[in-house]
Amino acid sequence: MKSKLTALNPRKLNLSQTGSAIGLVLLVIVAAIATQGNFLSASNLTNVFRQVTIMGFASLGMCIVIITGNIDLSIIGNVSMTTVITAVLMTQGMPTPLIVLIVLLSGMAAGLINGVILSVWKIESFVVTMGMQVVCFGMAMLVSGNRTVIVPGNLLSQYTFLTNLSQWQITVIPKVLIFPVMFLIMLAFYLLFWVFTARTKMGRYIFALGGNEEVSYISGVNVTIVRIVSYVISGFTAAIAGIFMFSRSMCGDPTAGNSLGMYVVAAVVVGGTKMSGGRGNVLFNIMGIFVIGIINNLLNLVGAPYQLQQIIQGCIIILAVVMSSPKRK
């Protein structure tokens, strides 16, 4: 029993997490050399911080779900849906707090439906969340009228919080290190969720569910509630990603989530979370999003063709899943 609890300890490092840390350092060195130092410029690093923030929020919820031994493919569609809802509500002149509330509730509703269906009908999470992904994309198309929603300039000026959210930044070292506020907000959320998973009873139940659902049930854990909570969290963080997505693009694109692709899954597994569930560390997920983000940025800086970028990203996902396989000794 003691060994089982140790294996489920969210603070315990594993080989893949250590490898991710080493790989991230080497990747930064390679990027700096390959771009003749351009990668380390303040403007480029600030851009990388902005790029990983949206993926970071999306993969944060994915990390929680994967720890439970499930997966949430609806995140991609959820981001598109909430991005569009943000834009549409702005065109209607709603106050900012109400817009944020409606968008968050919309994202959480998708997660709630996922969790309830999975708990009641015991269907594979891959199938259910894939279907919900299509539903979310359909909702994005319906709400937007099957077009990109452009918010008029006179309205944009009334929503300085939402429009400047991705532009605000804090200068630590002038012309050397500048942090976007959106990135710092993401780090705060990661710290908050690390405390949640490592220090609360529900957090321990999330790990226990991924370790062994039957044992968790016999031990008195309400696995239904735990599963639903994990998916509601996933919907919540996807909605935040949708708000930031709008802030960066200043429009409601019903296909906005497509840019995330399977990167959210890759970031989680590269960060050391086991696809089989029960093992992982929320904070190490940050390394995963940086690995994916830096590789994307590096390929863009060196002018690699889009097709080559897709091949490389696919190989990374395969390698990460292989490293995460429970059959690997």
Secondary structure as UniProt FT lines:
FT   HELIX           2..7
FT   TURN            10..11
FT   HELIX           15..34
FT   TURN            35..37
FT   HELIX           38..40
FT   HELIX           42..67
FT   TURN            68..69
FT   TURN            73..74
FT   HELIX           75..91
FT   TURN            92..93
FT   HELIX           96..121
FT   HELIX           125..144
FT   STRAND          149..150
FT   HELIX           153..156
FT   TURN            157..158
FT   HELIX           160..164
FT   TURN            165..167
FT   STRAND          169..173
FT   TURN            174..176
FT   STRAND          177..180
FT   HELIX           181..199
FT   HELIX           201..211
FT   HELIX           213..218
FT   TURN            219..220
FT   HELIX           223..249
FT   STRAND          251..252
FT   TURN            254..255
FT   HELIX           256..259
FT   TURN            260..262
FT   HELIX           263..270
FT   TURN            271..272
FT   TURN            275..276
FT   HELIX           282..284
FT   HELIX           285..301
FT   TURN            302..303
FT   HELIX           306..324
FT   TURN            326..327
//
